[in-house]
Amino acid sequence: MRISRAAAVLAAVMALVLLSIGSAAQAQNLTLPPSKPLPSREKVRVTLPARIAVWAPLFVGRVQGEFDKENIDIEYVQARATDALVLLATGKVDVMFGGLAAGIFNAIDQGSDIRIVAPSSINPPESRQGVWVNKSFLAGRPYTPAMLKGQTILTQVGFGSPIIAYIARELNKSGLTLKDITLKQMDGADIPVALENGAVNFAMLTDPFWLSLDRNKTQWVFMNEGDYSTGVILYGPTLLRQKRAVGEAFMRV
């Protein structure tokens, strides 16, 4: 049976994620919390913008039966971040996985009954999540932050995402600001093609989308910054107030 390149890449990343999780647990002598099955079967609806490697534990936990141990069924709902916040606040989904974006804080400030309850991911050192450049644009020149002036950078989220802080810091190295660039949103799976074809000169790629890039055409230039999580897990009113025991069980997994 043949599988697509994208599927093979994602499978490889999932394996690395699991290996990293296991190694980290052994290195830190961590003890996993024991299961406490809920008295009756509960469905937890989880929304996320894309099925990417950083949220692998959510899928692996289901496949390996960890949610079954807690008496939980998982339903996935894929939605853009702005739509997901509405679904979460209105109780149409119970959990949201996403980036630590400004929209979350705005929603909370405006009274939405949602809260950040945990980080969701930390990039491993070998990750090349970050901004990449088309080598044709470099034309043999070494990359410098000054090259970003007047450029469009493709991203999955755009302004309001944590990556903006890193991009702003990079721009500052050459006396530039965010006003000197344009950010354009695009689906993560389409960004590698656009960058390789020269539709833009720069693009921000998250795990695992950078893995499919043609290294003869593209080059990583900055970011990763994997010391802390830029992804978060949010609960809505159902798990925060109505079914707290279910929220605790989900978090144990």
TORDOLUM-688469 format. One record per residue: z, x, y negated of N, C-alpha, C, CB in turn; residue in one letter. Coordinates in steps of 0.001 Angstrom, whole numbers. Each point is the difference from the previous one (the first is absolute). Glycine has a CB too. Layout:
residues N
- n_zz:n_xx:n_yy:ca_zz:ca_xx:ca_yy:c_zz:c_xx:c_yy:cb_zz:cb_xx:cb_yy:rest
- Z:X:Y:Z:X:Y:Z:X:Y:Z:X:Y:a;
...
***
This chain:
residues 253
- n_zz:n_xx:n_yy:ca_zz:ca_xx:ca_yy:c_zz:c_xx:c_yy:cb_zz:cb_xx:cb_yy:rest
- 0:848:1195:0:-848:-1195:0:877:-1236:1221:-1833:1225:m;
- -2093:1519:-2195:-70:770:-1227:835:-681:-1072:-2295:846:608:r;
- 2947:-54:-1428:774:-548:-1113:-535:578:-1296:2053:-271:1456:i;
- -1838:-429:-2553:-508:460:-1287:742:1239:-466:-627:-2343:-578:s;
- -6:3073:-337:627:1196:-560:1297:-369:-701:-2251:1082:-276:r;
- 2209:-2189:-482:1196:-427:-733:1145:-320:951:-1457:-902:-1820:a;
- 1127:223:2936:1039:-351:971:584:1248:646:-1147:-2182:431:a;
- 296:3156:-151:476:1242:603:907:762:-948:-2082:113:1359:a;
- 1689:-84:-2637:822:679:-1006:1359:-666:-116:-2064:671:-1250:v;
- 2078:-2008:1185:1262:-716:-144:887:206:1214:-1140:-1693:-1431:l;
- 535:1717:2619:777:235:1214:650:1377:-17:-1538:-1521:1251:a;
- 778:2529:-1727:551:1357:-84:1151:67:-988:-2238:929:585:a;
- 2079:-1601:-1728:1061:-6:-1010:1244:-697:538:-1727:5:-1828:v;
- 1531:-1131:2534:1130:-729:569:781:903:956:-1267:-2175:-224:m;
- 529:2950:1036:666:899:947:817:1055:-742:-1851:-376:1661:a;
- 1294:928:-2749:719:994:-789:1234:-603:-661:-2152:1203:-398:l;
- 2023:-2448:-74:1138:-671:-630:1138:-160:992:-1553:-1210:-1547:v;
- 1210:755:2755:1026:-199:1021:662:1317:382:-1264:-1977:856:l;
- 453:3031:-725:549:1312:330:928:484:-1099:-2052:531:1326:l;
- 1658:-737:-2587:828:417:-1132:1316:-759:-27:-2065:552:-1287:s;
- 2005:-1866:1553:1211:-816:9:959:487:1076:-1304:-1967:-853:i;
- 766:2211:2049:846:455:1091:609:1360:-264:-1392:-1318:1536:g;
- 595:2243:-2078:496:1342:-301:1073:-37:-1074:-2219:942:634:s;
- 1994:-1774:-1661:979:-105:-1083:1320:-557:510:-1861:-325:-1637:a;
- 1773:-673:2497:1218:-602:541:790:1020:817:-1132:-2245:48:a;
- 427:3051:761:674:1015:811:608:1081:-889:-1590:-454:1895:q;
- 814:875:-2915:471:1081:-868:1253:-397:-758:-2342:799:-223:a;
- 2427:-2064:-176:1134:-449:-784:1096:-632:855:-1557:-346:-1894:q;
- 1352:343:3209:971:-570:936:336:-1446:-376:947:2301:402:n;
- -2010:-3073:-694:195:-1374:-427:263:-917:1195:-1479:431:-1977:l;
- 2308:-1417:1777:257:-1010:1016:-568:-1323:-482:2087:1201:787:t;
- -2993:-1774:-8:-595:-1263:-392:998:-1128:171:-2257:852:640:l;
- 2243:-1840:-1545:939:-1118:114:-301:-817:1242:241:-77:-2493:p;
- 783:-393:3213:-238:-808:1199:-587:-1355:-358:1885:1169:1143:p;
- -2657:-1729:-211:-577:-1322:-211:1097:-1060:44:-2181:761:1013:s;
- 2007:-1791:-1838:894:-1163:3:-872:-1243:-25:1870:1265:-1200:k;
- -2380:-1671:2357:-969:-1103:45:495:-1240:-728:-812:886:2166:p;
- -70:-1477:-2932:315:-1237:-696:191:-1126:1016:-1305:768:-2030:l;
- 2109:-1775:1722:281:-1073:966:-1225:-818:362:2282:-98:-910:p;
- -3283:47:43:-1234:-723:299:-1190:783:-528:1218:-2205:-82:s;
- -2400:1939:624:-1199:721:-401:-340:-313:-1451:-840:-42:2368:r;
- 557:1085:-3154:-321:-160:-1411:-1337:657:-310:2448:-62:-573:e;
- -3245:-585:-270:-1261:587:-455:207:606:-1381:-1346:-1671:1355:k;
- 903:2921:-1525:56:668:-1302:-1440:271:-437:2285:1068:504:v;
- -2631:-1596:-1652:-1350:166:-539:-4:1184:-968:-483:-2491:255:r;
- -360:3464:36:-33:1249:-771:-1352:138:-683:1629:1090:1596:v;
- -1624:-870:-2912:-1246:230:-722:-106:1465:-392:21:-2367:-856:t;
- -1231:2882:932:-290:1384:-378:-1447:60:-469:1700:933:1663:l;
- -2020:-19:-2586:-1351:42:-558:-1041:585:938:1050:199:-2196:p;
- -629:628:3149:-938:619:934:776:515:1210:-1573:642:-1894:a;
- 891:-515:3010:638:533:1205:-255:1506:42:-290:-2212:1259:r;
- 1187:2946:-1913:-173:1443:-115:1157:735:686:-1255:-321:-2169:i;
- 1057:1627:2345:887:783:847:1453:31:-469:-1964:1356:557:a;
- 2192:-1398:-1873:1370:134:-498:891:-1157:441:-896:1248:-1955:v;
- 275:-2367:2338:780:-1142:466:-100:-171:1515:-365:-1102:-2213:w;
- 29:2202:2902:-146:-41:1453:1223:-560:726:-1510:1938:-217:a;
- 2755:-1625:-211:1158:-533:736:-4:-1522:129:1276:1953:-810:p;
- -1840:-2644:-166:-54:-1457:62:-835:-465:1196:256:-105:-2502:l;
- -1357:793:2763:-878:-378:1102:497:564:1333:-1921:-81:-1606:f;
- 2399:1316:1551:490:638:1220:1230:-730:537:-898:2209:-800:v;
- 1765:-2644:-112:1189:-733:421:-342:-1266:743:1194:935:-1929:g;
- -2264:-1572:1517:-432:-1223:682:-576:325:1373:-466:-1077:-2220:r;
- -424:2078:2277:-658:358:1262:1015:489:1028:-2084:591:-1266:v;
- 3081:178:827:973:562:926:1161:-953:312:-620:2237:-877:q;
- 563:-3447:351:1001:-1000:357:1302:78:-758:-1012:25:2174:g;
- 1059:775:-3264:1251:117:-740:366:-1305:-715:-466:2441:-295:e;
- -534:-3158:-187:293:-1293:-627:443:-1027:1036:-1671:508:-1795:f;
- 1117:-402:3006:427:-903:1075:1486:174:306:-2316:73:965:d;
- 2785:1170:-1063:1419:255:280:912:-727:-987:-628:2230:943:k;
- 106:-2502:-2135:781:-704:-1010:-304:-1501:-15:35:2100:-1359:e;
- -944:-2528:2267:-406:-1406:86:-832:-421:-1213:2066:-479:1337:n;
- -2962:1371:-1751:-833:-239:-1175:-1474:29:378:1765:1011:-1469:i;
- -2515:-1975:943:-1463:19:42:-504:413:-1373:-80:-1809:1793:d;
- -963:2648:-1831:-558:466:-1261:-1366:-629:-237:1261:2161:225:i;
- -1461:-2651:-1427:-1314:-495:-421:-440:819:-1204:480:-2357:860:e;
- -1688:2948:-785:-517:812:-1089:-855:-851:-937:40:2033:1487:y;
- 161:-1842:-2787:-806:-678:-1009:-506:1062:-962:1328:-2175:209:v;
- -2635:2462:-184:-544:1025:-884:-358:-616:-1342:-877:1290:1974:q;
- 1369:-718:-3062:-243:-547:-1334:135:1093:-1044:835:-2249:739:a;
- -1567:2113:-1826:132:931:-1125:1414:-91:-565:-2470:-216:-542:r;
- 2914:1289:-103:1383:81:-458:389:-1164:-909:-169:2469:184:a;
- -711:-2821:-1115:341:-1086:-926:160:-1325:727:-1230:1194:-1808:t;
- 354:-1446:2781:103:-1236:782:1226:47:911:-2506:-270:-73:d;
- 2788:1459:614:1128:148:920:1321:-303:-703:-1292:1720:1293:a;
- 1422:-1307:-2543:1231:-264:-748:237:-1504:-163:-297:2180:-1217:l;
- -774:-2913:983:126:-1462:-124:385:-610:1342:-1708:-17:-1853:v;
- 1069:463:2925:317:-510:1334:1460:273:347:-2383:361:708:l;
- 2859:833:-1074:1376:379:308:991:-828:-811:-776:2319:542:l;
- 533:-2443:-1827:926:-714:-882:98:-1481:334:-526:1646:-1773:a;
- -557:-2215:2319:-11:-1427:326:392:-286:1441:-1755:-286:-1707:t;
- 2118:1333:2455:460:-191:1365:-1099:-226:1013:2021:-906:-969:g;
- -3280:1124:584:-1098:-177:945:-139:1194:940:-1164:-1416:-1689:k;
- 1699:2559:1273:210:1138:894:1433:470:-201:-2467:694:-75:v;
- 2983:73:1024:1405:405:-38:203:1435:-453:410:-1614:1805:d;
- -1387:2476:-1496:112:1433:-268:-1303:485:-624:1625:311:1928:v;
- -1506:618:-2845:-1183:617:-598:104:1509:117:-265:-1929:-1596:m;
- -775:2564:2117:-138:1453:-10:-997:353:-1098:531:201:2502:f;
- -197:732:-3371:-930:356:-1066:425:1239:-748:-570:-2375:-212:g;
- -225:2730:-784:317:1138:-846:1028:-383:-1050:-2290:923:386:g;
- 3012:75:-869:1020:-234:-1028:-700:-135:-1344:1761:1294:1311:l;
- -2289:-2490:-1574:-829:-221:-1174:754:-738:-1101:-1995:-35:1482:a;
- 1474:149:-2692:634:-643:-1148:85:-1508:164:-843:1841:-1430:a;
- -138:-2429:2124:-17:-1442:190:1243:-529:699:-2454:141:80:g;
- 3033:670:802:1220:-410:697:1152:-168:-985:-778:1194:2070:i;
- 955:-199:-2944:1090:-59:-975:-226:-1117:-1017:367:2461:296:f;
- -1626:-2680:-656:-304:-1093:-915:348:-1348:619:-1822:1380:-1013:n;
- 1485:-1541:2298:286:-1262:682:1502:-252:83:-2113:256:1323:a;
- 2876:785:-995:1461:-137:79:575:-326:-1376:69:1622:1933:i;
- -574:-938:-2956:489:-230:-1360:-284:-1426:-469:-352:2426:-496:d;
- -726:-2999:1006:-380:-1360:-382:689:-1062:860:-2194:901:-761:q;
- 3095:-445:1650:804:-952:753:-424:-268:1422:440:-980:-2125:g;
- -1461:1671:2639:-412:-211:1391:1130:386:947:-2404:428:-623:s;
- 2633:-1251:1632:1090:231:944:-459:956:1088:947:-2285:-470:d;
- -1220:3516:76:-409:1061:923:811:1244:-312:-2344:-951:206:i;
- 2523:1824:787:741:1242:-219:-566:1107:897:2084:-1314:-617:r;
- -2060:2539:89:-311:1172:811:1211:276:889:-1566:975:-1787:i;
- 1348:-886:3101:1116:208:915:-34:1351:711:52:-2444:307:v;
- -1200:3136:-320:-81:1292:688:-1293:707:-360:1392:-891:1884:a;
- -1412:2227:-1755:-1276:727:-94:-799:-259:1263:1027:1794:-1469:p;
- -2347:-1615:1390:-818:-308:1182:-739:1197:570:-253:-2257:-909:s;
- 143:3354:152:-795:1115:520:228:1268:-812:-1715:-1628:812:s;
- 1606:2758:-132:24:1310:-649:-1129:820:612:2530:-101:-439:i;
- -3351:723:-390:-1151:749:513:433:1315:635:-1437:-1046:-1757:n;
- 901:1388:2937:296:1302:613:-667:1117:-790:198:-1083:2263:p;
- 293:2322:-2146:-539:1119:-788:-1490:218:199:2220:1046:148:p;
- -2728:-1325:1059:-1411:258:279:-943:-1060:-580:736:1150:2065:e;
- -178:-2215:-2601:-831:-1049:-582:-754:515:-1223:1611:-1727:843:s;
- -2839:1305:-982:-787:319:-1184:-284:-1281:-785:-1040:1991:1176:r;
- 2038:-2877:-1172:-82:-1152:-887:-1:512:-1432:1182:-1511:1678:q;
- -2101:1029:-2464:-71:470:-1369:-1384:-155:-586:1808:1586:510:g;
- -2070:-828:-1556:-1277:-80:-701:-968:1035:576:1163:-817:-2101:v;
- -2370:342:2412:-1063:837:543:-1164:35:-990:696:-559:2379:w;
- -1498:1605:-2294:-1143:159:-888:-1275:164:828:1477:1050:-1770:v;
- -2571:-1513:1224:-1308:225:611:-436:1427:-326:-623:-2475:-182:n;
- 301:3256:1205:-330:1412:-206:-1264:197:-835:1097:491:2171:k;
- -1994:-1458:-2157:-1206:121:-829:357:62:-1477:-1310:-1239:1736:s;
- 2373:506:-2102:457:30:-1385:563:1376:-344:496:-2466:99:f;
- 213:3077:839:563:1333:-257:-1090:1049:-169:2025:-639:1304:l;
- -3114:496:-539:-1125:944:-86:459:1449:118:-1208:-1642:-1432:a;
- 2131:1880:2370:468:1357:229:1136:446:-889:-2247:477:722:g;
- 2609:-1284:-1707:1098:346:-908:1349:-318:633:-1495:-432:-1967:r;
- 2543:1189:1669:1333:-378:455:491:-1216:-776:496:2392:618:p;
- 216:-3285:42:511:-1193:-671:1056:374:-1038:-468:-1358:2063:y;
- 433:668:-3209:1064:83:-1000:293:-1414:-502:-696:2367:-686:t;
- 1925:-2653:255:323:-1341:-499:-875:-440:-1174:2322:391:758:p;
- -2839:553:-1518:-847:-346:-1142:-1256:-751:436:867:2011:-1202:a;
- -1284:-1825:2452:-1192:-678:510:166:-1511:89:-520:2054:1268:m;
- 1751:-2530:-1329:256:-1433:124:-381:-769:-1264:1844:532:1585:l;
- -2004:152:-2704:-279:-685:-1262:-1291:-809:91:1200:1822:-1239:k;
- -1087:-3103:886:-1157:-886:-1:-434:-494:1357:-690:1173:-1983:g;
- 1435:-811:3030:-383:-366:1352:584:-1349:428:-146:2427:534:q;
- -504:-3050:436:514:-1197:666:615:415:1324:-1740:-1477:-1108:t;
- 2952:1007:1369:676:290:1268:147:-1311:767:1255:1990:-1003:i;
- -1787:-2028:2204:160:-1184:844:1393:-20:604:-2462:-13:509:l;
- 3092:-1146:-492:1303:-165:658:34:-1374:656:1151:1539:-1677:t;
- -180:-1727:2574:176:-1303:635:780:-962:-889:-72:1123:2223:q;
- 896:-595:-3113:884:-850:-797:-337:35:-1484:1772:385:1686:v;
- -1957:795:-2258:-264:102:-1431:1274:243:-780:-1956:-1501:276:g;
- 1952:1143:-1550:1182:192:-829:1159:-850:533:-1466:491:-2006:f;
- 2679:34:1885:1165:-691:526:439:535:1342:-719:-1994:-1230:g;
- -69:2860:1823:340:616:1279:777:1296:-235:-2053:-1022:1067:s;
- 2900:1446:-102:731:1272:-151:-901:1212:-172:1784:-992:1363:p;
- -3013:921:-855:-887:1164:-109:-331:324:-1447:-956:-566:2225:i;
- 1123:-410:-3120:-332:232:-1403:874:1104:-592:-712:-2397:-216:i;
- 1963:2479:665:889:1047:-502:-530:1383:367:1949:-1570:190:a;
- -2471:1705:1028:-539:1294:433:-1282:342:-755:1015:-352:2268:y;
- -1868:-650:-2451:-1244:231:-724:292:370:-1450:-1196:-1612:1516:i;
- 2164:919:-2127:371:310:-1383:518:1424:-127:537:-2409:-376:a;
- 263:2843:1341:524:1366:-32:-1123:1020:141:2159:-817:968:r;
- -3139:518:-118:-1137:902:169:-814:85:-1289:-79:-553:2453:e;
- -144:-590:-3084:-743:-23:-1262:714:802:-1078:-919:-2240:607:l;
- 2236:2138:-616:802:682:-1030:-158:1519:51:1630:-1881:109:n;
- -1992:2411:1054:-190:1440:130:-1112:514:-911:801:-160:2353:k;
- -1729:-734:-2719:-1093:389:-888:50:-760:-1317:-1389:526:1999:s;
- 2580:-1058:-2334:158:-706:-1261:-666:-1360:-32:130:2186:-1066:g;
- -407:-2764:2218:-647:-1308:84:1031:-1085:292:-2126:1089:793:l;
- 1718:-2345:-985:851:-1147:324:-813:-993:823:1373:317:-2118:t;
- -721:-1395:2538:-680:-1028:786:-1126:-665:-793:2129:-388:1258:l;
- -2085:503:-2580:-1068:-562:-817:-1305:779:152:1725:-802:-1610:k;
- -1626:1995:2184:-1192:841:150:-762:-262:1290:1153:1711:-1347:d;
- -648:-2619:2192:-676:-312:1261:-140:-1511:148:916:2105:1058:i;
- -1701:-2508:-61:-137:-1402:370:395:-150:1460:-1846:-365:-1705:t;
- 2685:-613:1998:349:-298:1380:-761:-1243:438:2294:1045:-276:l;
- -2877:-992:1452:-758:-1127:544:509:-319:1391:-2027:626:-1358:k;
- 2311:-1883:1620:522:-408:1291:-1120:-235:1009:1959:-1021:-1159:q;
- -1673:1382:2409:-952:-210:1093:777:-34:1304:-1874:1151:-1274:m;
- 1370:-1860:2250:635:-42:1309:52:1403:599:-803:-2368:341:d;
- 1940:2698:303:204:1356:516:-1083:477:948:2391:-404:-255:g;
- -2906:-493:1089:-1016:392:972:-1337:332:-650:1147:-1431:1663:a;
- -1393:912:-2877:-1272:243:-688:32:1232:-896:-405:-2435:73:d;
- 1598:2905:-417:111:1118:-930:-642:1283:533:2095:-1028:-849:i;
- -1879:1419:2128:-634:1235:486:-1515:-10:-144:1874:235:1593:p;
- -2503:-1363:-1308:-1460:-95:-102:-449:178:-1441:-48:-1528:1986:v;
- 745:867:-2908:-355:102:-1414:137:1436:-509:740:-2372:-324:a;
- 316:3062:761:215:1379:-443:-1052:934:579:2449:-456:-182:l;
- -2728:326:1466:-989:868:645:-1401:-204:-582:1379:-55:2090:e;
- -1688:-1191:-2465:-1335:-296:-528:-148:328:-1474:-176:-1774:1690:n;
- 1267:2198:-2336:-73:372:-1403:51:-1171:-964:-1285:1932:727:g;
- 1724:-3111:-248:158:-1140:-912:1065:305:-1042:-696:-1587:1823:a;
- 1688:2392:-1430:1003:551:-919:241:1443:396:1099:-2270:-366:v;
- -491:3021:-533:298:1397:297:1407:199:557:-1578:634:-1801:n;
- 2486:-1592:1513:1382:126:441:478:-1307:635:432:1697:-1816:f;
- 434:-1569:2800:558:-1193:647:1368:318:564:-2302:-835:554:a;
- 3191:-143:-636:1323:98:593:-54:-662:1369:1142:3:-2279:m;
- -795:751:3336:-41:-525:1357:1370:82:650:-2399:675:187:l;
- 2829:-1779:409:1253:-46:740:-261:287:1467:950:-1651:-1638:t;
- 121:1880:2398:-130:111:1451:-412:-1357:553:1745:1846:101:d;
- -2658:-1933:860:-715:1106:642:-1423:184:-524:1379:-406:2013:p;
- -1706:-200:-3170:-1396:-59:-430:-592:1366:-306:471:-2239:-905:f;
- 349:3197:461:-529:1325:-301:-474:731:1253:1526:96:-1961:w;
- -1017:-495:3133:-367:688:1238:-1479:-133:339:2302:-399:802:l;
- -2935:-662:-1280:-1404:-222:337:-965:686:-964:679:-2161:990:s;
- -160:2849:-2013:-861:645:-990:-777:1174:597:1609:-695:-1778:l;
- -2830:855:1331:-826:1152:358:461:1181:-861:-2003:-1482:652:d;
- 2614:2488:-24:558:1122:-753:-1085:906:-587:2003:-91:1480:r;
- -3247:-81:-1044:-1092:751:-615:-383:-599:-1355:-837:625:2286:n;
- 1257:-1875:-2494:-356:-695:-1236:1192:-220:-926:-1821:-1107:1253:k;
- 3024:1215:-718:1187:-332:-799:1080:1066:146:-523:-2434:267:t;
- 1461:2425:-1208:1093:978:0:1261:-643:-576:-1651:1914:-241:q;
- 2776:-1699:902:1299:-472:-506:409:867:-1186:689:-826:2309:w;
- -165:192:-3392:356:793:-1180:1476:-87:-394:-2313:-348:-764:v;
- 2955:-816:920:1431:-44:-302:657:-1261:539:-435:1354:-2036:f;
- 1742:-1274:2191:948:-1049:311:714:236:1322:-1412:-1561:-1294:m;
- 1505:583:2180:872:-156:1165:1404:-331:-476:-1400:1618:1353:n;
- 2175:-621:-1850:1335:-286:-549:823:-844:965:-942:125:-2317:e;
- 1047:319:3567:625:-815:1035:1505:88:104:-2066:272:1173:g;
- 2749:188:-2216:1448:154:74:749:-1326:-64:-281:2216:-1045:d;
- -363:-3246:528:663:-1293:-51:-1042:-1106:173:1819:933:-1510:y;
- -1340:-2122:1806:-895:-1107:310:-533:-677:-1254:1245:-337:2117:s;
- -2545:53:-2111:-586:-827:-1045:-312:-1397:526:-956:2053:-1076:t;
- 1275:-2274:2349:-177:-1312:607:1353:-662:205:-2107:776:1133:g;
- 2132:-2108:-1195:1258:-731:114:-145:-1226:901:635:803:-2282:v;
- 509:-1268:2788:82:-1254:741:766:-989:-867:-71:1183:2270:i;
- -508:-2357:-2466:634:-1031:-817:275:-1237:844:-1159:879:-2057:l;
- 2277:-1539:1747:320:-1285:619:-117:-1097:-1064:1554:1116:1700:y;
- -1919:-2295:-1225:-17:-1179:-842:1237:-847:246:-2500:31:2:g;
- 2548:-1244:-562:1207:-838:78:428:-360:1415:-648:-895:-2179:p;
- -300:808:3122:356:-403:1360:947:998:645:-2200:-1149:208:t;
- 1840:2440:-246:834:1007:649:1144:476:-890:-1992:704:1299:l;
- 1835:-842:-2606:1083:401:-902:1170:-973:56:-1686:1078:-1487:l;
- 1407:-2373:1657:1063:-988:-122:104:-961:1182:-305:179:-2426:r;
- -834:-736:2836:44:-1047:1014:202:541:1414:-1468:-1345:-1464:q;
- 859:2491:1764:64:558:1355:317:1498:-60:-1654:-1737:815:k;
- 2807:2049:-1325:377:1411:-171:86:733:1338:1255:-631:-2068:r;
- -811:-45:3098:112:639:1321:-1372:421:516:2047:-1375:493:a;
- -3067:576:-790:-1362:358:404:-466:1222:-796:-509:-2422:582:v;
- 852:2477:-1869:-349:1164:-816:648:1265:513:-246:-1493:-1952:g;
- 1500:1385:2374:693:1162:558:-637:453:1312:2115:-775:-1090:e;
- -2514:-200:1915:-619:333:1280:-1350:679:-208:1181:-1939:1064:a;
- -1953:1439:-2027:-1301:612:-315:204:1450:-436:-942:-2253:-678:f;
- 1947:2490:-154:235:1349:-510:489:948:1103:530:-991:-2244:m;
- 176:469:3237:411:856:1115:-1208:547:727:2102:-1315:247:r;
- -3118:480:-60:-1229:444:652:-698:1055:-859:-247:-2254:1119:v;
***
